[in-house]
Amino acid sequence: MASRFKLNDENGRVEIDCNAEGVLFVVAESSSVVDDFGDFAPTPNFITLIPTVDYSLGISSYPILVLQTNVGRGPRPGHIRRCSCKARKLPDDQDTRLFIGIDGRSRLQPGFFGNAVFRAPQIAATGNLLSKPTWYATSCVHDALVRMGDDYLRSFLDYLELYHSSLSKLVKSPLVGSVNLWINSWIRLPIHDADFGWGRPIFMGPGAIQFDGLCFIILSPKNDGSLSLVISLNYEHMKSFSKLFYDI
């Protein structure tokens, strides 16, 4: 975390420069109280709590990671996917894509040091997801994760090696009204263990969710094993999703 990014002039790649620049801590004061944030649902008002980064000085000044520290039911990806399809009222012949972020370090052999985040994609027809039992949606997730082994990940890295000059073409901004779902699990992040002198944090979550279909699974700060789901859907779909999600 004490490093910075740099651009390799020879091959055009972005690299991590271990230059001991140090981790940047920003200390600020607020007159707000915890109750002012309600249930901590992400809103544009949260943006004011997130430190801004000056990107005008070039990539060598970019921090590796930006975090903001402020003083149920276990959701399963298969169930989340089925509920989103129902809430969106997708037709049976509509294919939907599910993307799950995974850590490739434990999957690359013989081991790998550093960050290696991949997206495990899976495509399924809405009709199959809704007409079959929940185990079918769960098995789709399981099969996608199992497929992400050493051979698969290395073939993807080989692809990036060949076409790294045109990587920008691989990054597509999700559209509002998307039929797809992006699930990110934060349950292994030890953020609730951070104590800066004021005790254990009472909340950790995204300050904003950029697009429709993006969701996060978060561990409860109470350390009782319960989980929370933070998801962004179109306004007209959210109420239906909430009802479906708890109607098991």
N, C-alpha and C positions, 0 to 999 in steps of 0.2 A: 504494500500500500504506500510505501515511501518512494516509489518509483514514478516515472512519467513516461508518456508515450513519445516515440520519435519515428520519423519516416526514414526508411533505408533508401538512400539515393541510388543505390545500385539496382535494386529489384522492385522498388516502389512499395514495399511492404511496410505495414505498421508494426513496430516492435516495442517492447517494453525496455526502457533504459533504466537500469538500476543505479541511479545517480544520487541516492540518499538525499533527495530534496525534502523528505519528511512529509508527514501527513498534515493536511491543513485542518485545523479546528477553528470553527467560527462560534463565538460566544455572543449571544444576544439576549435582551430582556424583553418581556412582553407583559402588558397589563391584563391580559386575558386570564381566565380561570378555566379549569378543566371542563366545567359544565358548559362553557361557551361552544365547545366542539360537539355537543350532542352525542350521537352514537358513532362518531368518527367516520361516517360515510364520506368517501372522497368527493370533494367539491372544488370548484375553482378557487374558493377562499383559502384552501390549504396551500396554494402555490406561494402565498406570501410567507409561509413558514419554512419553505425550502430554500437553502442558500443558492444564490445565482452564481454561475460560472462565467468568467470572462473568456470567451472563445476568440477574441480578437488578436491575441498574441501568438496564435499558431498552435499546432498540435503538441509541441513540446511543453506547453503550459497546462495541458488538460490533466485533471486529476484522474487517477485510475478508477476511483469509486467515489460517489457522492452520497452521503447518508445524512438524514436529519434525525437527531435524537431529541425528543420532547418529553420536559418534565410534565353443547349443542350436539351439535350433531356433527359426526365426522363425514364431510362431503366426499363422495367417491366420483372420479372422473366420468364413469359410465352413467351414473345417475344424473350428474350435472348436464351431460350431453343430451340425454333423453328429455330432460326438463326444458332445455333451451330450444330443442326442436319443436316441442309441443307449444311452448310459449310463443314462438315465432310463427306457428301455424304453417310450417313448411309442407309442401306437397310430398306425397310418398315417393315420387320419382326424383326428388331433389337430392343430389349427392352433397354431403357435408364433409368438411375436412376438420380433423382434430389435430392440434399441434401441442405436444407436451415437451417442455424443456427438461433436458436430462444432463447430468454431469458425466462427461466422457472419461474422466480420469480413471475411474475404476473399471471401465470397459475396454480401454486401450491396453493391449498387452505388448511387452512386459512392463506395465505401469507407465504413468505419465505425470510429470511435474508441471503444474501450472493450471490455468483455467481452460477448460475445454467444454463449452456448452453447446449442445446440439439440440435440434428440434426433431422429435419423433412424430412423423406424420401418419395419419390413418384416414382413409376415405371409406365412407359407408353411406348407403341410401337411407333416407329418413324413414321410409316404409319399413325397412328391416329393423331399424333401431327401435321403432315404436311398437311394431306388431309382435316382436319376439320378447322373451323375458329379459329382465335387467342383466342377467348373466351374459347375454349376447353382447351388449354394449361394453360390459366389463372385459369380456374376452377379446374384443377388438383392441382395447387399450393394452391389455396384456401382451397380445401378439405383436403389437407395434413396438413395445418396449423390448421384448425378447429379440426382435430382429436387429436392434441397435447394438450388435456385437462388434468385436474387433475388426472383422472383415468389412462390415458395412461402413463403419466409421472411417476406416483407412481408405476405402474407395471414395468416400466423400472428400477426404483430405487430398487425395490424388486429383480429384476434379478441381478443387480450389487451386491446387498447384499449377494446373494447366491453364485455368481461366481467371487467375487472380486479378488480371488487369481489367476485367470487366465485371468485377463483383458487384458494382453498383446496380447492375441489371438484375441481380438476384434479389435485391431488397425492394419489395413492393409494399406500399402503404395500404393497409386494410381499409376497405370502404365502409362508410356508414351503411347499416342495413345488411351487413355480411351474414352469410348463412354458416360461417365457420366459427370455431371455438379455439381459443388459446388458453391453456391451463398451465399455470406456474405454481409449483409447490415451494413455499417458504418455511415449511415446518422444521427443516433441519438448520435453519439459520439461528445461531445462539444470541440473537439481538436482545432478548429479554434478560440476558445475563449481564448486560452492560449497566454498570452502576457508577455514575459520576459524582457520587456523594449525596444524592437525593433519594436513594433507594431504587428498587426494581421498577423498570418502566411499566406503565399501565396500558400502553398501546404501541403497537408497531404495525404499520401498513402502508400501502401506496398513498402518496399525497394526491395523485390524479391518475386516472385510467384513460389512455389515449384514444381508444376506439371500441366499437361495439364487438362484443364477443371475447374480450380479454378478461381473465379472471385469475385470482390469487387464492391459494389455500394457506391460511395463516394459523399458527399455533396460538392458543389462548395464553395471555400473560399470567393467568391464575395458576399455571403449572398443574392443571388438573387433567390434562390429556385431551381436552375438548378442542375442536377446531372451528375456525370461522371461514366463511367464503365471501370474498369481495369480487363482484362481477359487474361489468358494464353491459347493459342492454338498452335498446330503444325504450323510451318512456312507456309506450303502450304495451310492451312485452314484460316489463319488470314486475308488475303486480301479479300477472298470471304465473310468471316463473316462481315468485316467492310462494304462492299457494301450492304449486305443483311440487316444489322442492321438499316441503314438509308433509305432503300428502303421500306417504309411503304405505 
